[in-house]
Amino acid sequence: MNTKNIPRSARLTRSSLSERAATSLRKLILRNALPPGSPVTEREISEQLGISRTPAREAIRTLIGEGLIVVSDTGRLSIANPDLEAVVNLVQVLRVLEGLGSELAAQNASDAELNAIEQSHLKMAEAVADSSDFKYFDANIAFHRAIVAASHNPALVQAHKFIDDQLYQARFRSSRKQGRREIAIEEHDRITRALRARDGEEARLAMTDHHASTIRNLRAIEEESKSEN
């Protein structure tokens, strides 16, 4: 693994918990400091983050569970590098799960939960104005997960997390395409208005349309990448 490009700001104190190490690893992946397909070793991660081997090992295990780090048949670890169709397949499942989550949230969410969803939506809009990649991305993830949580369906929340974790890289990549954030804000506004109106059918449709838009965006990114190469 090439560690020269990993920023010092990602390093942690030795007293940091494995959760913080996992968060730093995710951000290294998103920054492309740990590119798709690059090898991962416990020793190098512990050295780069300035932590002992135990929290480094736990962080790696967390990311394996999320699908961001994969294990080969020979036991070697590397950063996940899924192809476009594998990503699209996952988004299609997420589309169904979040569509259902939106429909149920319109019926079951408390006013406080709806306020929290709207706050994440507002933070996304602020991040667009600030051109802040991680502020936008974190608010986007919070927006979607808050909607699913407001469904009050534990089985749905669990299934959603399993799929959503595996799309971490793809969603970040999609969010950075020029013009995508402005479109997403409009789509999220439609979702939020449907939730406020307690219109389950419109909330589901708005969310599934949003994910169809995401798939089109990912395919456009893939085509642009091919043309550049």
C-alpha positions as CSV (number, residue, x, y, z in Angstrom):
1,M,0.0,0.0,0.0
2,N,1.3,3.4,-1.0
3,T,1.1,5.5,2.2
4,K,3.0,8.6,1.1
5,N,-0.2,10.5,0.2
6,I,-2.0,9.9,3.4
7,P,-2.4,13.3,5.1
8,R,-1.1,13.8,8.6
9,S,-4.6,15.1,9.6
10,A,-5.9,11.5,9.4
11,R,-3.5,10.3,12.1
12,L,-4.9,9.6,15.5
13,T,-3.6,9.7,19.1
14,R,-3.0,6.3,20.7
15,S,-5.9,6.8,23.0
16,S,-8.3,6.9,20.1
17,L,-11.0,4.3,19.9
18,S,-11.3,1.8,17.0
19,E,-14.5,3.7,15.9
20,R,-12.4,6.8,15.2
21,A,-9.8,4.7,13.4
22,A,-12.6,3.3,11.2
23,T,-13.9,6.8,10.5
24,S,-10.4,7.9,9.4
25,L,-10.0,4.8,7.2
26,R,-13.3,5.6,5.5
27,K,-12.2,9.1,4.8
28,L,-8.8,7.9,3.5
29,I,-10.7,5.7,1.0
30,L,-12.9,8.6,-0.1
31,R,-9.9,10.9,-0.5
32,N,-8.4,8.2,-2.7
33,A,-5.3,8.1,-0.4
34,L,-6.2,4.4,-0.3
35,P,-7.2,3.8,-3.9
36,P,-9.5,1.0,-5.0
37,G,-7.7,-2.3,-5.2
38,S,-4.7,-1.2,-3.1
39,P,-3.4,-3.7,-0.5
40,V,-4.2,-3.1,3.2
41,T,-2.1,-4.4,6.1
42,E,-2.7,-4.1,9.8
43,R,0.9,-2.9,10.4
44,E,0.7,-0.1,7.9
45,I,-2.7,1.1,9.1
46,S,-1.5,1.2,12.7
47,E,1.6,3.1,11.7
48,Q,-0.2,5.7,9.6
49,L,-2.9,6.4,12.1
50,G,-0.5,6.3,15.0
51,I,-2.4,3.7,17.0
52,S,-1.7,0.2,18.3
53,R,-2.4,-2.9,16.3
54,T,-5.5,-3.8,18.2
55,P,-7.7,-0.8,17.3
56,A,-6.3,-0.9,13.8
57,R,-7.3,-4.6,13.5
58,E,-10.8,-3.7,14.8
59,A,-11.2,-0.8,12.4
60,I,-10.2,-3.1,9.5
61,R,-12.7,-5.7,10.6
62,T,-15.4,-3.0,10.7
63,L,-14.6,-1.9,7.1
64,I,-14.6,-5.6,6.0
65,G,-18.1,-5.9,7.4
66,E,-19.1,-2.8,5.5
67,G,-17.6,-4.1,2.2
68,L,-15.1,-1.3,1.9
69,I,-12.2,-3.7,2.5
70,V,-12.3,-7.1,0.9
71,V,-10.5,-10.4,1.7
72,S,-9.1,-12.5,-1.2
73,D,-9.2,-16.3,-1.3
74,T,-5.6,-16.3,0.0
75,G,-6.5,-14.0,2.9
76,R,-5.0,-10.8,1.5
77,L,-6.8,-7.5,2.3
78,S,-7.4,-4.8,-0.2
79,I,-9.6,-1.7,-0.8
80,A,-12.9,-2.8,-2.5
81,N,-13.0,-2.0,-6.2
82,P,-16.5,-3.0,-7.4
83,D,-17.5,-2.7,-11.0
84,L,-20.3,-0.4,-12.1
85,E,-22.9,-3.2,-12.5
86,A,-22.2,-4.5,-9.0
87,V,-22.8,-0.9,-7.7
88,V,-25.9,-0.4,-9.7
89,N,-27.3,-3.7,-8.4
90,L,-26.8,-2.5,-4.8
91,V,-28.4,0.9,-5.6
92,Q,-31.4,-0.9,-7.1
93,V,-31.9,-2.7,-3.8
94,L,-31.3,0.5,-1.8
95,R,-34.0,2.1,-4.0
96,V,-36.6,-0.4,-2.9
97,L,-35.5,-0.2,0.8
98,E,-35.5,3.6,1.0
99,G,-38.7,3.8,-1.0
100,L,-40.4,1.7,1.6
101,G,-38.6,3.5,4.4
102,S,-39.9,6.9,3.0
103,E,-43.5,5.5,2.8
104,L,-43.4,4.3,6.3
105,A,-41.7,7.4,7.6
106,A,-44.5,9.5,6.2
107,Q,-46.9,7.5,8.3
108,N,-44.8,6.9,11.5
109,A,-42.3,9.7,11.9
110,S,-42.6,12.0,14.9
111,D,-42.5,15.7,14.4
112,A,-39.0,15.7,16.0
113,E,-37.8,13.1,13.5
114,L,-39.2,15.1,10.6
115,N,-37.3,18.2,12.0
116,A,-34.1,16.2,12.1
117,I,-34.5,15.1,8.5
118,E,-35.1,18.7,7.4
119,Q,-32.0,19.8,9.3
120,S,-29.9,17.3,7.4
121,H,-31.4,18.6,4.2
122,L,-30.5,22.2,5.2
123,K,-27.0,21.2,6.1
124,M,-26.6,19.7,2.6
125,A,-27.7,22.9,1.0
126,E,-25.2,24.9,3.1
127,A,-22.4,22.5,2.1
128,V,-23.2,23.0,-1.5
129,A,-22.7,26.8,-1.0
130,D,-19.5,26.1,0.9
131,S,-18.2,23.5,-1.6
132,S,-17.5,21.2,1.3
133,D,-17.2,17.6,0.2
134,F,-17.4,15.9,3.5
135,K,-19.9,18.2,5.1
136,Y,-22.2,17.5,2.2
137,F,-21.6,13.8,2.2
138,D,-22.1,13.4,6.0
139,A,-25.4,15.4,5.8
140,N,-26.5,13.3,2.8
141,I,-25.9,10.0,4.7
142,A,-27.6,11.4,7.8
143,F,-30.6,12.5,5.7
144,H,-31.2,9.0,4.2
145,R,-30.5,7.1,7.4
146,A,-32.8,9.4,9.4
147,I,-35.7,8.7,7.0
148,V,-35.2,4.9,7.3
149,A,-34.9,5.2,11.1
150,A,-38.2,7.1,11.1
151,S,-39.9,4.2,9.5
152,H,-39.8,2.6,12.9
153,N,-39.2,-0.8,11.3
154,P,-36.1,-2.4,12.8
155,A,-35.8,-5.1,10.2
156,L,-35.8,-2.5,7.4
157,V,-33.1,-0.4,9.3
158,Q,-30.9,-3.4,9.6
159,A,-31.3,-4.5,5.9
160,H,-30.7,-0.9,4.8
161,K,-27.5,-0.5,6.8
162,F,-26.0,-3.7,5.3
163,I,-26.6,-2.4,1.7
164,D,-25.9,1.3,2.4
165,D,-22.5,0.6,4.0
166,Q,-21.3,-1.1,0.8
167,L,-22.2,2.0,-1.3
168,Y,-20.0,4.4,0.7
169,Q,-17.5,4.9,-2.1
170,A,-20.0,5.0,-4.9
171,R,-22.2,7.6,-3.2
172,F,-19.3,9.9,-2.5
173,R,-18.1,9.6,-6.1
174,S,-21.6,10.3,-7.4
175,S,-21.9,13.4,-5.1
176,R,-18.8,15.0,-6.6
177,K,-19.9,15.0,-10.2
178,Q,-20.4,18.6,-11.4
179,G,-24.0,19.6,-11.0
180,R,-25.1,16.5,-9.1
181,R,-25.5,18.2,-5.7
182,E,-27.8,20.9,-6.9
183,I,-30.0,18.2,-8.5
184,A,-29.9,16.1,-5.3
185,I,-31.0,19.1,-3.2
186,E,-34.1,19.5,-5.4
187,E,-34.8,15.8,-5.2
188,H,-34.4,15.8,-1.4
189,D,-36.7,18.8,-1.2
190,R,-39.4,16.9,-2.9
191,I,-38.9,14.0,-0.5
192,T,-39.0,16.3,2.5
193,R,-42.2,18.0,1.4
194,A,-43.9,14.6,0.9
195,L,-42.9,13.5,4.4
196,R,-44.2,16.8,5.9
197,A,-47.5,16.3,4.0
198,R,-47.6,12.7,5.4
199,D,-48.0,11.5,1.8
200,G,-46.6,8.0,1.9
201,E,-47.1,7.3,-1.8
202,E,-45.5,10.5,-3.0
203,A,-42.6,10.0,-0.5
204,R,-41.9,6.6,-1.9
205,L,-42.1,7.8,-5.5
206,A,-39.9,10.8,-4.8
207,M,-37.2,8.5,-3.2
208,T,-37.3,5.9,-5.9
209,D,-37.0,8.6,-8.5
210,H,-34.0,10.0,-6.6
211,H,-32.2,6.7,-6.7
212,A,-33.0,6.3,-10.4
213,S,-31.3,9.6,-10.9
214,T,-28.3,8.3,-8.9
215,I,-28.0,5.3,-11.2
216,R,-28.0,7.6,-14.3
217,N,-25.4,9.7,-12.6
218,L,-23.1,6.8,-11.9
219,R,-23.4,5.5,-15.5
220,A,-22.5,9.0,-16.8
221,I,-19.4,9.0,-14.5
222,E,-18.4,5.7,-15.9
223,E,-18.8,6.8,-19.5
224,E,-16.8,10.0,-18.8
225,S,-14.0,7.9,-17.2
226,K,-13.9,5.6,-20.2
227,S,-13.7,8.5,-22.6
228,E,-10.8,10.0,-20.7
229,N,-8.9,6.8,-20.9
